[in-house]
Amino acid sequence: AYGQRKIGPFNIEKHKWPGQNREFPELSPKWHKENPEQLHRYTGAHDEGYVDPVTGEFVVVPEMQAKLVVPNLEGFKLKPYVSYRTDVEIEKRRRIYEAKVREKGSKALADLYTLEDQRWPPPKMDAETLFELSYGEQIRQAYKEGKYGTVEDKKDEKS
């Protein structure tokens, strides 16, 4: 607020700013004289343990230690960035899929003639889709092999 809009004299009071690097007191409580002594060297980092009240020693708790969890990306084929052409590819896939839906007449029929990774938007995960992905093939195979029996066999067993 320099210039004519400022009413009255303005003083630069940098010499009054507290702290080693002139931190503002609102951001750095460690320079306040009225704060407790424990905050004077406060860094914001959490301790990895506690002080035992009986012995006065610091006890390290392994569960409180920060650990980095890094996945093993050996043999990972994807690039670490997203191509700038992603939006173009998505639009292209969406247009192709919508044309196939118009051609076939419904989304269900279009899905039969479309590979899963060519479809956009990807199908919503409902109970039927989850069942098909998990158990559908096994149940169809077992039914073809006759493991479930026929309906007539079940009626004969009950009588």
Backbone torsions as a table, in degrees:
resi	resn	phi	psi	omega
1	ALA	NA	60.0	175.2
2	TYR	-89.5	165.8	172.1
3	GLY	94.3	-158.5	-170.9
4	GLN	-75.1	-22.2	-178.2
5	ARG	-70.3	-23.0	-179.1
6	LYS	-75.8	125.9	179.2
7	ILE	-94.6	127.6	177.3
8	GLY	84.4	173.5	-179.5
9	PRO	-71.8	148.6	174.4
10	PHE	-121.4	138.5	-178.8
11	ASN	-115.8	136.6	172.3
12	ILE	-87.9	112.9	-175.5
13	GLU	-106.7	46.7	179.9
14	LYS	-61.7	-31.4	-177.3
15	HIS	-67.3	-16.4	179.3
16	LYS	-91.6	-10.6	-179.2
17	TRP	-69.3	132.4	-175.9
18	PRO	-81.7	164.2	168.7
19	GLY	98.4	164.0	-177.1
20	GLN	-66.5	-47.1	-179.9
21	ASN	-104.7	26.9	178.9
22	ARG	58.3	44.3	175.8
23	GLU	-69.9	151.0	175.8
24	PHE	-79.4	145.0	-177.7
25	PRO	-64.0	-25.3	178.8
26	GLU	-66.9	-29.9	-177.4
27	LEU	-94.0	-27.1	-173.9
28	SER	-127.8	97.2	-178.3
29	PRO	-73.5	-9.5	-174.0
30	LYS	-71.9	-13.1	-179.0
31	TRP	-99.5	-3.8	178.6
32	HIS	-72.0	129.6	177.4
33	LYS	-70.6	-31.5	-176.6
34	GLU	-79.9	-9.7	177.5
35	ASN	-74.0	157.1	178.7
36	PRO	-62.7	158.5	-176.6
37	GLU	-61.0	-31.0	-177.4
38	GLN	-65.5	-25.9	-177.8
39	LEU	-85.4	-7.6	-173.9
40	HIS	-65.9	-31.2	176.7
41	ARG	-110.0	28.2	-176.8
42	TYR	-66.9	130.6	179.4
43	THR	-115.8	-12.3	-178.1
44	GLY	91.3	-6.8	178.9
45	ALA	-86.6	142.5	179.3
46	HIS	-83.5	145.6	176.7
47	ASP	-70.9	153.8	179.2
48	GLU	-97.0	27.9	179.8
49	GLY	178.3	-152.7	-179.5
50	TYR	-148.2	164.1	176.8
51	VAL	-93.0	121.6	179.9
52	ASP	-68.5	122.9	-177.0
53	PRO	-67.3	-24.0	-178.3
54	VAL	-79.7	-53.6	-175.7
55	THR	-90.1	-22.6	-177.6
56	GLY	80.1	6.5	-179.9
57	GLU	-91.7	154.7	177.5
58	PHE	-83.9	124.1	-179.4
59	VAL	-105.7	121.1	179.9
60	VAL	-83.0	129.8	177.3
61	VAL	-108.2	116.6	-176.6
62	PRO	-58.3	-32.8	-179.0
63	GLU	-68.0	-20.2	-178.7
64	MET	-91.0	-5.4	-179.0
65	GLN	-79.9	137.9	178.7
66	ALA	-76.3	132.0	179.6
67	LYS	-130.5	141.4	176.1
68	LEU	-89.7	129.9	175.7
69	VAL	-106.4	110.9	-175.4
70	VAL	-118.6	125.1	179.3
71	PRO	-72.8	152.2	176.1
72	ASN	-83.3	112.7	-176.9
73	LEU	-100.4	22.1	178.9
74	GLU	-66.3	128.3	-179.4
75	GLY	78.5	10.1	-179.9
76	PHE	-79.2	123.5	-170.3
77	LYS	-93.6	-16.0	-177.7
78	LEU	-74.4	151.3	177.1
79	LYS	-78.9	153.7	-178.4
80	PRO	-81.2	15.7	179.0
81	TYR	-141.3	164.9	178.3
82	VAL	-103.7	132.0	-177.5
83	SER	-65.2	148.2	178.0
84	TYR	-69.4	-15.0	-179.1
85	ARG	-88.7	4.7	-176.4
86	THR	-56.4	-46.9	-179.2
87	ASP	-60.5	-38.7	179.7
88	VAL	-65.1	-43.8	-179.7
89	GLU	-64.4	-41.6	-179.9
90	ILE	-63.7	-44.1	178.9
91	GLU	-61.9	-40.8	-179.8
92	LYS	-63.2	-45.8	179.1
93	ARG	-63.8	-38.7	-179.7
94	ARG	-65.0	-43.5	-179.9
95	ARG	-64.0	-42.6	179.9
96	ILE	-63.6	-43.2	-178.9
97	TYR	-66.6	-42.4	179.2
98	GLU	-64.3	-36.7	176.8
99	ALA	-64.7	-38.8	179.3
100	LYS	-68.3	-36.0	176.8
101	VAL	-64.0	-42.7	177.9
102	ARG	-64.9	-39.1	-178.4
103	GLU	-67.6	-44.6	-175.5
104	LYS	-84.7	-24.7	176.4
105	GLY	105.1	-22.4	178.5
106	SER	-155.1	162.3	179.3
107	LYS	-67.3	-35.9	-178.9
108	ALA	-62.5	-44.3	178.5
109	LEU	-69.2	-38.3	179.1
110	ALA	-64.6	-35.0	178.9
111	ASP	-64.3	-31.7	179.4
112	LEU	-66.1	-29.4	-176.6
113	TYR	-104.7	12.2	-177.8
114	THR	-124.5	133.7	173.9
115	LEU	-69.4	150.5	-173.5
116	GLU	-62.5	-39.4	-177.7
117	ASP	-81.5	-1.8	175.3
118	GLN	-97.0	-7.1	-175.6
119	ARG	-86.8	137.8	173.9
120	TRP	-146.0	129.3	-0.6
121	PRO	-71.9	155.1	179.8
122	PRO	-62.2	152.6	-176.6
123	PRO	-65.1	147.0	177.1
124	LYS	-74.5	144.8	-179.3
125	MET	-85.9	105.1	174.9
126	ASP	-111.3	-179.1	-174.9
127	ALA	-62.6	-40.6	-178.3
128	GLU	-65.8	-43.4	179.3
129	THR	-63.7	-43.8	178.9
130	LEU	-61.8	-42.5	178.6
131	PHE	-63.1	-44.5	180.0
132	GLU	-61.9	-43.0	-179.7
133	LEU	-67.5	-33.7	-174.6
134	SER	-87.3	-52.7	-169.9
135	TYR	-122.1	-8.8	-172.3
136	GLY	-54.4	-50.6	-177.1
137	GLU	-64.9	-41.2	179.9
138	GLN	-62.7	-43.2	-177.8
139	ILE	-69.0	-40.7	176.7
140	ARG	-62.0	-42.4	179.3
141	GLN	-63.6	-44.5	179.8
142	ALA	-64.8	-36.0	179.1
143	TYR	-67.0	-40.5	178.4
144	LYS	-65.4	-34.3	-179.9
145	GLU	-79.2	-7.8	177.4
146	GLY	83.2	19.7	-179.3
147	LYS	-70.0	-24.6	-178.6
148	TYR	-91.2	-12.8	-178.8
149	GLY	77.7	-179.0	178.8
150	THR	-105.1	170.1	-178.4
151	VAL	-66.8	-37.8	-179.3
152	GLU	-64.0	-38.5	179.2
153	ASP	-61.5	-39.5	-178.3
154	LYS	-67.7	-37.7	179.2
155	LYS	-67.2	-38.2	179.8
156	ASP	-65.7	-36.4	-179.6
157	GLU	-66.3	-35.0	-178.1
158	LYS	-73.6	-30.9	-176.8
159	SER	-77.7	NA	NA
